């Protein structure tokens, strides 16, 4: 299959590209902010699946949520509808349930994507992603895991807010594996449920990452049945 990934220079984009190149024979096309939509329009007739990962989750100017998360998604969908055989996987967020600026922009983008399915023949899959973590994630941007790992490695005090708050986490390699499997399955569109999503309190997450400064974790974690702890450690050592 011919796979197009928008936001190809971001954490999710790079991770999925790496996984697909290492584990499949699909042809991967990349689209980032430096590319032109006209080039994408010329290519769309060849594309079987679009993973629309391009977007912002933090910005100094709130207008970018509307401009990129909503506006760019609208432009991408207008191009995709020219090939009714192209399937769209849209990277939304569990924050689409919230009424903050980011969540509202994701909810609007979801509706745009679903309109593509309702008004044209394209199949659309909404990925309401939890906190995605793993090697290659950016501190202070992609996830609290990346921030805690970076700060712990660099001996920066962790800023722990709402330590008892429980969050949902999904290891990026698990995400990529599931996305690869989804491409080969035939099912109705709409919202995708992910497996291996782990819950952890923020305070516990911070404490766990702090312990990774100790020695012999490679040996202990290799035999551990705690997959979350193993994957947190993999992320931690990627910052060393």
GUBALO-449475 format. One record per residue (C-alpha): residue number from 1; residue in one letter; x, y, z. Coordinates in steps of 0.02 Angstrom, whole numbers. Example, Ala and Ser with C-alpha at 12.3 -4.5 7.8 and 13.67 -1.06 7.14 Angstrom:
+-----+------+--------+--------+--------+
!  nr ! rest !   east !  north !     up !
+-----+------+--------+--------+--------+
!   1 !    A !    615 !   -225 !    390 !
!   2 !    S !    684 !    -53 !    357 !
+-----+------+--------+--------+--------+
END
This chain:
+-----+------+--------+--------+--------+
!  nr ! rest !   east !  north !     up !
+-----+------+--------+--------+--------+
!   1 !    X !      0 !      0 !      0 !
!   2 !    X !     46 !    182 !    -22 !
!   3 !    X !     42 !    269 !    147 !
!   4 !    X !     48 !    457 !    173 !
!   5 !    X !     96 !    527 !    343 !
!   6 !    X !     68 !    711 !    380 !
!   7 !    X !    170 !    784 !    522 !
!   8 !    X !    308 !    666 !    467 !
!   9 !    X !    442 !    761 !    563 !
!  10 !    X !    348 !    750 !    727 !
!  11 !    X !    359 !    619 !    864 !
!  12 !    X !    212 !    515 !    804 !
!  13 !    X !    256 !    534 !    621 !
!  14 !    X !    438 !    482 !    642 !
!  15 !    X !    390 !    337 !    754 !
!  16 !    X !    262 !    266 !    632 !
!  17 !    X !    376 !    290 !    482 !
!  18 !    X !    515 !    196 !    571 !
!  19 !    X !    398 !     55 !    621 !
!  20 !    X !    321 !     34 !    448 !
!  21 !    X !    489 !     37 !    361 !
!  22 !    X !    559 !    -93 !    480 !
!  23 !    X !    408 !   -209 !    483 !
!  24 !    X !    311 !   -191 !    319 !
!  25 !    X !    335 !   -171 !    133 !
!  26 !    X !    222 !    -20 !    117 !
!  27 !    X !    278 !    132 !     18 !
!  28 !    X !    289 !    281 !    136 !
!  29 !    X !    259 !    460 !     80 !
!  30 !    X !    303 !    600 !    201 !
!  31 !    X !    220 !    770 !    219 !
!  32 !    X !    281 !    903 !    340 !
!  33 !    X !    258 !   1090 !    364 !
!  34 !    X !    392 !   1127 !    234 !
!  35 !    X !    295 !   1036 !     97 !
!  36 !    X !    161 !   1111 !    -15 !
!  37 !    X !    -20 !   1057 !    -20 !
!  38 !    X !    -14 !   1066 !   -211 !
!  39 !    X !    112 !    924 !   -210 !
!  40 !    X !     -3 !    823 !    -97 !
!  41 !    X !   -148 !    854 !   -216 !
!  42 !    X !    -49 !    782 !   -361 !
!  43 !    X !     -6 !    628 !   -258 !
!  44 !    X !   -176 !    588 !   -183 !
!  45 !    X !   -234 !    476 !   -327 !
!  46 !    X !    -97 !    352 !   -277 !
!  47 !    X !   -127 !    354 !    -90 !
!  48 !    X !   -219 !    212 !     -2 !
!  49 !    X !   -208 !    278 !    177 !
!  50 !    X !   -172 !    447 !    255 !
!  51 !    X !   -115 !    460 !    435 !
!  52 !    X !   -151 !    641 !    476 !
!  53 !    X !    -34 !    677 !    622 !
!  54 !    X !      5 !    860 !    583 !
!  55 !    X !    -55 !    976 !    720 !
!  56 !    X !     -7 !   1072 !    877 !
!  57 !    X !    -44 !   1031 !   1058 !
!  58 !    X !     46 !   1180 !   1133 !
!  59 !    X !     68 !   1354 !   1061 !
!  60 !    X !    108 !   1531 !   1118 !
!  61 !    X !    -32 !   1596 !   1007 !
!  62 !    X !   -202 !   1513 !   1030 !
!  63 !    X !   -251 !   1555 !    852 !
!  64 !    X !   -134 !   1415 !    794 !
!  65 !    X !   -253 !   1285 !    867 !
!  66 !    X !   -387 !   1346 !    746 !
!  67 !    X !   -267 !   1380 !    603 !
!  68 !    X !   -175 !   1213 !    606 !
!  69 !    X !   -282 !   1086 !    697 !
!  70 !    X !   -442 !   1143 !    613 !
!  71 !    X !   -389 !   1239 !    457 !
!  72 !    X !   -256 !   1117 !    397 !
!  73 !    X !   -371 !    969 !    429 !
!  74 !    X !   -505 !   1050 !    322 !
!  75 !    X !   -380 !   1073 !    180 !
!  76 !    X !   -316 !    895 !    195 !
!  77 !    X !   -494 !    825 !    189 !
!  78 !    X !   -535 !    926 !     33 !
!  79 !    X !   -387 !    843 !    -53 !
!  80 !    X !   -425 !    668 !     12 !
!  81 !    X !   -604 !    671 !    -52 !
!  82 !    X !   -538 !    677 !   -230 !
!  83 !    X !   -492 !    494 !   -209 !
!  84 !    X !   -639 !    400 !   -131 !
!  85 !    X !   -529 !    248 !   -102 !
!  86 !    X !   -413 !    341 !     17 !
!  87 !    X !   -439 !    301 !    200 !
!  88 !    X !   -404 !    432 !    333 !
!  89 !    X !   -336 !    399 !    507 !
!  90 !    X !   -347 !    560 !    607 !
!  91 !    X !   -240 !    583 !    763 !
!  92 !    X !   -357 !    667 !    886 !
!  93 !    X !   -341 !    666 !   1075 !
!  94 !    X !   -437 !    613 !   1229 !
!  95 !    X !   -436 !    799 !   1266 !
!  96 !    X !   -568 !    819 !   1130 !
!  97 !    X !   -687 !    787 !   1275 !
!  98 !    X !   -625 !    944 !   1363 !
!  99 !    X !   -672 !   1125 !   1335 !
! 100 !    X !   -496 !   1196 !   1330 !
! 101 !    X !   -433 !   1278 !   1169 !
! 102 !    X !   -337 !   1123 !   1115 !
! 103 !    X !   -481 !   1005 !   1151 !
! 104 !    X !   -606 !   1115 !   1059 !
! 105 !    X !   -494 !   1122 !    906 !
! 106 !    X !   -476 !    933 !    904 !
! 107 !    X !   -664 !    910 !    920 !
! 108 !    X !   -693 !   1027 !    773 !
! 109 !    X !   -564 !    934 !    669 !
! 110 !    X !   -647 !    768 !    710 !
! 111 !    X !   -812 !    834 !    641 !
! 112 !    X !   -726 !    889 !    481 !
! 113 !    X !   -652 !    715 !    460 !
! 114 !    X !   -818 !    629 !    496 !
! 115 !    X !   -904 !    742 !    369 !
! 116 !    X !   -782 !    674 !    241 !
! 117 !    X !   -849 !    500 !    278 !
! 118 !    X !  -1031 !    553 !    286 !
! 119 !    X !  -1031 !    654 !    125 !
! 120 !    X !   -907 !    557 !     20 !
! 121 !    X !   -850 !    376 !      9 !
! 122 !    X !   -691 !    390 !    111 !
! 123 !    X !   -674 !    284 !    267 !
! 124 !    X !   -621 !    385 !    419 !
! 125 !    X !   -547 !    324 !    583 !
! 126 !    X !   -534 !    443 !    730 !
! 127 !    X !   -389 !    405 !    847 !
! 128 !    X !   -425 !    485 !   1016 !
! 129 !    X !   -250 !    461 !   1080 !
! 130 !    X !   -203 !    455 !   1265 !
! 131 !    X !    -32 !    515 !   1321 !
! 132 !    X !     91 !    439 !   1198 !
! 133 !    X !    269 !    414 !   1261 !
! 134 !    X !    429 !    336 !   1202 !
! 135 !    X !    601 !    372 !   1127 !
! 136 !    X !    601 !    527 !   1019 !
! 137 !    X !    468 !    620 !   1120 !
! 138 !    X !    502 !    802 !   1163 !
! 139 !    X !    505 !    865 !   1342 !
! 140 !    X !    384 !   1007 !   1381 !
! 141 !    X !    285 !    965 !   1225 !
! 142 !    X !    241 !    785 !   1184 !
! 143 !    X !    208 !    710 !   1354 !
! 144 !    X !    233 !    726 !   1541 !
! 145 !    X !    336 !    566 !   1530 !
! 146 !    X !    462 !    650 !   1415 !
! 147 !    X !    471 !    802 !   1530 !
! 148 !    X !    496 !    697 !   1688 !
! 149 !    X !    629 !    590 !   1602 !
! 150 !    X !    723 !    740 !   1534 !
! 151 !    X !    719 !    832 !   1699 !
! 152 !    X !    773 !    680 !   1799 !
! 153 !    X !    920 !    645 !   1683 !
! 154 !    X !    973 !    828 !   1692 !
! 155 !    X !    942 !    843 !   1879 !
! 156 !    X !    805 !    972 !   1858 !
! 157 !    X !    670 !    975 !   1992 !
! 158 !    X !    507 !    896 !   1936 !
! 159 !    X !    359 !   1013 !   1939 !
! 160 !    X !    222 !    895 !   1999 !
! 161 !    X !     45 !    964 !   1989 !
! 162 !    X !   -105 !    861 !   2043 !
! 163 !    X !     -1 !    714 !   2102 !
! 164 !    X !   -157 !    607 !   2133 !
! 165 !    X !   -227 !    638 !   1959 !
! 166 !    X !   -234 !    478 !   1856 !
! 167 !    X !   -179 !    486 !   1674 !
! 168 !    X !   -187 !    365 !   1527 !
! 169 !    X !    -25 !    317 !   1440 !
! 170 !    X !     13 !    217 !   1283 !
! 171 !    X !    189 !    168 !   1230 !
! 172 !    X !    225 !    231 !   1054 !
! 173 !    X !    285 !     60 !    993 !
! 174 !    X !    119 !    -17 !   1049 !
! 175 !    X !     27 !    121 !    957 !
! 176 !    X !    124 !     94 !    796 !
! 177 !    X !     95 !    -94 !    804 !
! 178 !    X !    -91 !    -70 !    825 !
! 179 !    X !   -101 !     58 !    684 !
! 180 !    X !    -10 !    -60 !    568 !
! 181 !    X !   -134 !   -198 !    612 !
! 182 !    X !   -283 !    -82 !    585 !
! 183 !    X !   -232 !    -47 !    406 !
! 184 !    X !   -264 !   -227 !    359 !
! 185 !    X !   -433 !   -244 !    444 !
! 186 !    X !   -602 !   -209 !    368 !
! 187 !    X !   -722 !   -125 !    487 !
! 188 !    X !   -833 !     27 !    496 !
! 189 !    X !   -753 !    195 !    524 !
! 190 !    X !   -772 !    317 !    668 !
! 191 !    X !   -681 !    298 !    835 !
! 192 !    X !   -540 !    174 !    868 !
! 193 !    X !   -512 !     94 !   1038 !
! 194 !    X !   -333 !     55 !   1086 !
! 195 !    X !   -265 !    -89 !   1188 !
! 196 !    X !   -124 !    -82 !   1317 !
! 197 !    X !   -173 !     90 !   1381 !
! 198 !    X !   -103 !    103 !   1557 !
! 199 !    X !   -166 !    210 !   1701 !
! 200 !    X !    -50 !    290 !   1827 !
! 201 !    X !    -57 !    434 !   1950 !
! 202 !    X !     57 !    580 !   1911 !
! 203 !    X !    145 !    568 !   2079 !
! 204 !    X !    177 !    383 !   2053 !
! 205 !    X !    242 !    417 !   1877 !
! 206 !    X !    366 !    544 !   1945 !
! 207 !    X !    424 !    427 !   2084 !
! 208 !    X !    448 !    283 !   1962 !
! 209 !    X !    553 !    386 !   1842 !
! 210 !    X !    660 !    453 !   1983 !
! 211 !    X !    708 !    276 !   2034 !
! 212 !    X !    786 !    247 !   1862 !
! 213 !    X !    942 !    340 !   1918 !
! 214 !    X !    985 !    184 !   2018 !
! 215 !    X !   1092 !     47 !   1940 !
! 216 !    X !   1047 !   -126 !   1876 !
! 217 !    X !    877 !    -78 !   1806 !
! 218 !    X !    919 !   -166 !   1642 !
! 219 !    X !    929 !   -332 !   1735 !
! 220 !    X !    779 !   -303 !   1847 !
! 221 !    X !    664 !   -238 !   1711 !
! 222 !    X !    710 !   -375 !   1588 !
! 223 !    X !    623 !   -500 !   1701 !
! 224 !    X !    485 !   -384 !   1762 !
! 225 !    X !    304 !   -415 !   1714 !
! 226 !    X !    267 !   -229 !   1729 !
! 227 !    X !    260 !   -176 !   1546 !
! 228 !    X !    227 !      6 !   1590 !
! 229 !    X !    383 !     14 !   1698 !
! 230 !    X !    487 !    -70 !   1561 !
! 231 !    X !    428 !     54 !   1431 !
! 232 !    X !    452 !    203 !   1546 !
! 233 !    X !    631 !    145 !   1572 !
! 234 !    X !    658 !    128 !   1384 !
! 235 !    X !    601 !    307 !   1367 !
! 236 !    X !    710 !    364 !   1512 !
! 237 !    X !    871 !    291 !   1441 !
! 238 !    X !    837 !    373 !   1273 !
! 239 !    X !    868 !    540 !   1359 !
! 240 !    X !   1039 !    489 !   1428 !
+-----+------+--------+--------+--------+
END
